[in-house]
């Protein structure tokens, strides 16, 4: 049975926003008037919902085309790089930020800003910057969504915008689309720089701190082992000195009964407490026992 891949969040947004844009055309722009970003209404009448509803309020034909192509083909690839929750949060914050900036810049204007052009240019710009190292592989068949495809989408948008303005003789079309272009490219570049900063500075710094901590722990462990070894050597010297004063006969002259049970007892002691726990007589026993093997 054929397995179908799940629809991404970006493609779900295409299925939501594109029909709204088409409905806005048939309704003669009523959605844009009700939910689009009109700076003077946000300032004078506190219609704050317009700050984040304007991407869903239709927009121009070229803006809708740009959004549909970008979020259907390019955005799912970017979504795979970023965490989905982070991706959604980032888009929402960008929409609110764009709405706030345009309201402050055009606060006396009655222009109607609508459409998702800003976040579309953000996705395109960030995708291109993240894939700059793949320009040499554009001819490969597996590079279906290479960095050249976003430029093709931008070219289609520019041609559609030029044709629209030529037939309608509306200079406001450029003014309405220019903020989307500037905002999207700027925020995309800024996000790219933040990603590079995290990858090249913060992550290596944390790894270096972790390695330093590991080295310190290893050094402390070695110091403790050397300290234990020094104490053991000191105790051995004391034992040897005490044995020397008592004039014990040489080990070969002592009567030692070498049995397998005696050897096993010493080996069990080594396994349980370590070699350093052996007494002088037990060490001598092992040494002499090894000679008869």
C-alpha positions, -999 to 999 in steps of 0.1 A, spaced: 0 0 0 14 34 -9 24 56 20 15 93 18 37 119 35 20 141 60 11 176 49 34 201 66 24 232 86 34 254 58 13 236 33 -17 238 57 -12 276 58 -14 276 20 -47 257 21 -60 284 46 -47 317 32 -49 311 -5 -87 304 -5 -92 335 17 -72 356 -9 -93 343 -37 -125 350 -17 -112 385 -11 -109 391 -49 -145 380 -55 -157 401 -25 -140 432 -40 -115 435 -12 -139 434 17 -117 411 37 -88 434 34 -109 463 46 -121 444 77 -89 425 86 -61 442 67 -35 464 84 -47 500 82 -22 520 104 -45 550 111 -73 527 124 -49 508 147 -36 541 162 -69 560 164 -94 533 170 -71 507 187 -81 479 163 -51 459 174 -63 426 158 -52 440 125 -15 436 137 -17 399 132 -48 393 109 -35 411 79 -17 381 64 -51 363 63 -70 392 47 -63 385 11 -37 408 -5 -27 414 -41 -26 387 -67 13 388 -69 15 386 -31 -8 356 -30 12 339 -58 44 346 -39 30 331 -7 15 300 -24 48 291 -42 70 298 -12 50 280 14 42 250 -7 77 244 -21 103 262 1 89 266 36 84 228 42 122 224 37 129 252 62 103 236 86 124 204 86 155 224 97 137 242 125 115 227 153 79 228 143 68 246 175 96 271 171 87 275 134 51 284 142 61 308 171 87 325 148 61 331 121 36 345 146 62 368 161 73 380 127 37 388 117 32 408 149 66 425 144 59 435 108 24 448 117 38 469 146 67 484 125 44 492 95 19 508 119 46 530 134 61 540 101 28 547 83 8 558 114 -10 586 95 -16 566 64 -49 550 53 -31 525 31 -44 489 34 -16 464 39 -27 428 34 -12 395 24 16 373 37 44 388 16 66 396 46 68 361 59 72 348 24 103 369 18 116 359 52 114 322 43 130 328 9 158 349 23 166 325 52 165 295 29 189 310 4 214 320 31 213 286 47 219 270 13 247 292 0 272 264 2 251 243 -22 255 266 -52 282 243 -66 257 214 -66 228 231 -85 231 208 -115 226 177 -94 192 160 -97 189 155 -60 191 193 -54 155 198 -64 149 227 -40 183 244 -44 189 281 -38 181 289 -74 145 281 -70 137 309 -45 152 334 -70 129 320 -96 99 326 -73 111 362 -66 114 367 -104 79 355 -109 67 379 -82 85 409 -97 71 402 -132 36 398 -118 39 430 -99 52 449 -130 24 436 -151 -2 445 -125 10 480 -121 13 485 -158 -23 476 -165 -39 493 -135 -16 524 -134 -16 522 -96 17 533 -80 4 523 -46 11 487 -55 48 492 -52 44 510 -19 23 482 -5 47 455 -15 80 472 -7 76 469 31 71 431 26 103 429 6 124 450 30 111 434 62 114 398 49 150 401 36 161 420 67 146 396 92 158 366 72 194 378 72 192 387 109 179 352 118 206 336 97 233 356 116 218 344 149 219 308 137 256 312 127 263 329 160 248 300 179 265 273 159 300 289 158 303 306 192 278 294 218 278 256 210 317 253 208 320 274 239 297 250 258 315 220 244 349 235 255 335 241 290 323 205 291 357 192 280 375 214 305 353 201 333 360 165 322 397 172 322 396 187 357 377 156 370 403 133 354 431 153 369 415 152 404 411 114 400 447 110 391 457 131 421 436 110 444 451 78 430 487 92 434 478 103 469 466 68 477 496 52 461 519 75 481 502 66 514 504 29 505 542 32 498 546 50 531 528 23 550 548 -4 533 581 13 543 568 15 579 559 -22 578 592 -32 562 611 -11 588 592 -27 616 598 -62 602 634 -55 598 638 -45 635 621 -77 646 647 -98 627 623 -122 610 641 -150 592 643 -148 554 612 -159 536 629 -189 521 638 -201 556 603 -197 570 581 -228 570 553 -221 545 526 -245 537 516 -239 501 480 -250 496 454 -242 470 430 -231 497 455 -205 510 461 -192 474 423 -189 468 419 -170 500 445 -144 490 430 -142 454 395 -136 469 409 -108 491 424 -92 460 392 -94 441 372 -79 470 396 -53 484 423 -49 458 459 -57 456 469 -29 480 450 -47 509 475 -75 510 499 -78 540 536 -84 537 533 -120 546 506 -125 519 527 -108 493 556 -131 503 534 -161 501 524 -152 466 560 -146 455 572 -179 469 542 -198 457 549 -186 421 584 -201 423 571 -236 427 546 -234 399 
